[in-house]
Amino acid sequence: MSEQSSVAYETKSLPVTPKKLGSRMPKHLVPWVFMAPALLLFALYVLYPIVSSFILSFYSWDGLGDKTWIGFDNYIQLFDSETFWTALTNNVIWMVLFMLAPPIGLGIALFLNQKVRGIRLVKALFFFPFVISQVVIGLVFSWFYDPNLGLLNSILDLFGFNTIALLSSEEYVTYGIIAAGLWPQIAYCMILYLTGLNNLSPDQIEAARLDRAKGFKMLRHIILPQLAPATFIAVVVTVIGALRSFDLVATMTAGGPWGSSTVLAYMMYEESIFNYRMGYGAAVAVVLFLIMAVYIAYFLVRMLRSEK
């Protein structure tokens, strides 16, 4: 067989490659094809439970028997409940005091954003609270607040102050739990701001230095505007963390004493699991979800307007 005929034979024997998927599909549909699995999981594990909670809040159900349609009765009972208003008040206190986390986290991040020997070890120590379980943090602070052997009362006694059983005080118990929650939340905000500080534009900073900007002026006009995305995430996550606070309350006080430290998330859990009122618990969940949605939407609209 001649050389030309062998080449022709090999060429004919090559398999025909199929056309690419993108060439057969409109370009505007290609991104949706790749996002379809994520959207399916989001709809299944996020949207479906939200819609189910809204529907369940209009029923009376013990979790086992048949559901009974009662309309808005769960919401009427909810707004007439003293426990609900106590839980809502505590959630507002959580949200207000938790807003200390972003500025404190920013201050710590500015302090740690230095190139000095041993700074990595210091960063690890500040990062440590974030990786600890909330249950462990609750146990540690319960020991810290212990009226007999706790370190808090030892410190108060050392400086001549009266000792206090913090977790047994209706007046101060909520603030004690919030202090425990702020510890890891500040660490989280610090991590966000450290990431943002590492991505600052060196050109803008150098130009500001040439214009003799330093100190607070540098922070206000150059650094903080570039940290706006980190600030947005820190505030949103902090608000969500304050509103859905559950682990520390369940670990440290179980809503006590006499329901004075309960929050909406714990009230939802208690009514649904222990009191067998699934519909009533769903109504609490709906109220909590609407508060989160309204606050985050308001903050998002304000941020988008400021950027424009």
N, C-alpha and C positions, 0 to 999 in steps of 0.2 A: 504494500500500500504506500502511495506517495505521501510526502510530508504535508502537502496542501489538503489532501483528502482526509488525513488523520486529524488535522486541525479542525476541518469542517465537521467531522464526525463528533469530536469532543465538544464543539460549540453547540451542535444540535442536541447532544445528550445532557447539557446543563439544565437543571430544573428551573422552571419559571417561578420567580419570586412573587409572592402575592403583594398586592398593593397595601400600603400602610393604612392603618385605621383612620388617621387624621385626614387622608385624602378623600375618604368616602363620607366623612361626617362634616357638617357645617362647623366652622371654626368657633362660633360662639357657643356651641354645645360641648366642646371638648373640656373646658374647665369644670362644667357641671358633672361630667362623667367621672372625673377624678375626685370630685368632692362628694359624690353620691354615697360612698360608704360612711364617711364621717357624718353627713347629714342624716343618714338613716339611724346611726347610733344616737345622735343628738335627739332626734325625734322620739326614739324608743325609750331612752333613759332620762330625758329632761322634759320635753314637751308633753309626752303622754302622762307622766306622773303629775305634772302641774294641772293639766286638764282634768285628770281623774280626781284630784283633790278638790277642785272647784265643784265638780258634780257631786262628790261624796258629802260635801258640806251641807247639802240640802236634804240629806237623809238622816234618819236615826238608825244606827247599826252598831251591834255589839261585836262585830268581827266574825261571828259564826253563823247567826241565823239570817233571816230575810231582811232586806233593807226596807225601811218605811219612809215614804216621802213626807217631809214635814215643812218644806219650803224654807222660810227665813227664821224658823224657830231657834235654830242653833245660834244664829247671829244675835237674836233678841236676848237669849239667855246669856250670851257672851258679854254683851254690853251692859247687862245688869249685874254681872259678876264682879264682886270686889277683888277677887284674885286676879282677874284679867287686868284691871286698872293698876293693881300693884305690879304685875309683870310688865305692863307697858311702861309704867314709870321707871322701873328698873332698867328696861331696855334703853330708854332715853338717857338715863344716867350713864349707862355703858357707852352709848354712842358719843356723848359729849366728852367724857373723860378719855375715851379711846383715841380721840382726835389729838391727844398729846403725843401719840406714837410717831406720826410723820415728822413734826419739827424736832423731836428729840432724836429720832433716827437720823435726820439730816445733820444735826450737830455732831453726833458720834461719827457719822461717815466723813464729815469734813475733818474731824480730828484724826481719823485713821487713814485718810488719804495723803499719807506722807511717806517719803522714802527714807526711812531711818531703820537702823538695825533692830531686829526683833519685832517689827510691826506686824509681821504675819502671825506670830504667836498671839499678839493682842487681838488681832482680827478674829482668830479662831476662838478665843475666849468670849468675845462679844457674839459670835455666830452660834455658840453652843446652845443657848436657850431655844433657838429656832428648831433644832433637830430633836429636841426632847418631846416625848408624848405629852399631850395636855393632861392626861391622867397622872403622869409622874409629877408634873408641875403642881397639880392640885394636891397631891400627897405631900410634896416637899413643903408647900406653903401651909398646909394644915399642921405639919410639925412645927413650922416656924411660928405659927400663931397659937400653939398649944399654951393654955393658961398656966400650966405647972412646969413644963420642961422646955417650952419654946424660947427661941432666941429673942423674939420681939420683947417679951416681958422682962427678960434679963437685961436688955438694953434700956428699957424704960426704968427699971429698978436702979440701974447703975447711975442714971442721971436724975434720980429722985422723983420720977413721975409715977402716978398710980398705975398699977398693972390692970390689964383688961382682958376679958375673954372675948376676943374679937368676933369669932364665928358664932358666939351665942348672943351677940348683941343685935337686936333688931335695927338699931340706928346705924351701926357701922359695918355690918356683915357684907353688904353689897360692895362697899368701897374696898374691903379687904380682898374680895374675890377679883374685883377689877384690877387691883394692884398686881395680883398673880397673873392675870391675863395680859397686862401691859408688858410684862417682862419678855415673852417671846414675840409679841407684836412689834415692839421697838426693834428687836433684832431683825425681823423681816423687813421693816422699812429701811433699816440701815443697809441691808444687802441691796435693796433696790437702788438706793442713792449711791452706793459705792460703784455699782454697775454704770449708773449714769455719769458719775464723775470720771470714770475711765474712758468714756466716749465723748468727752467735751471737745469742742473744736479748738485745736491749739492756735489756729490763725486768729480767731476772735480774742482769745486771751492775750496773745502777743500784741495785737493791735490796741487792746485796752491798756496794757502796760505802757505802751509807747505814749498813750494819751494820759499817763499818770493816774490811771484808775487803780485803786487798791482797797483792801479791806471791805467794808460794807457796800461801797459803791460797786466794786467788782462782783460781789455776791449777788446784789440786787439786779444789776443791769446786764450782767454777762452770764453768770453761772445759773441762777434760778430759771431764767427763760429756757435755757437748754435742758434743764431738769424737769420741764413741764410734763413730759410723758411719764417719767418716774413718779412725779407727784400725783398724777391722775390715778395711776395704778395703786399707789400707796393709800390714797384716800378711799378709793372704791373698796379695796380689799379690807381696809380697816373698818369701814362702815358695815360691810357684810359680816365681818368677824364679830363686831359688837352686837349686831342684831340676831345672829344665829348662835350666840353664846349658849353653850349647853354643857360641855364636858366638865368645866371647872365647877359649875353649879352642882351638877350631879355628883361629882367626886367629893367636894368640900362640905356641902351642906344639905344636898338633896332638896333644895328649895327652902329650907328652914333658916332660922327658927320661926315656926308658925307661918310659913309661907312668905316671910318678909324678903327673902333673897331670890324668889322664883322669877324666871324670865319667860318670854313667850315660847321659846323653843322647848324649855323644860315643862311648861304647862301643857303644851301639845303632847309631849311624850307621856306625861302622867295621866292625862285624861284618856288618851287612846289605849295605853297598855294596861294601866292599873285600874282605871274606872270603866273600861270597856265601852267607851263612848267615841267610836271612830269618827262619826260624823261631826261631833263637837270638836274633836281634835283637829279634823280637817278644816273646820271654820277658823280655828286659831292659826293654822298654817297659812290659810288664804290671807288673813289680815297681815301676818308677818311678811308674806311675799309681796303684797301690795305696798307696804311701807318701804321695803327694799327697792322695788321697782320705781316708785315715785321719786325717792331720794336720788337714786343713781341716774335716772333720766334727767332730773333737774340739774345735777352736777355736770352731766355730759353735755347738755344744751349750753350751759354757761361756759364750759371749756371751749366748745366749738365756736361760740360767738366771740370769745376773747381771741381765738386764733385768727378769725376773719378780720 
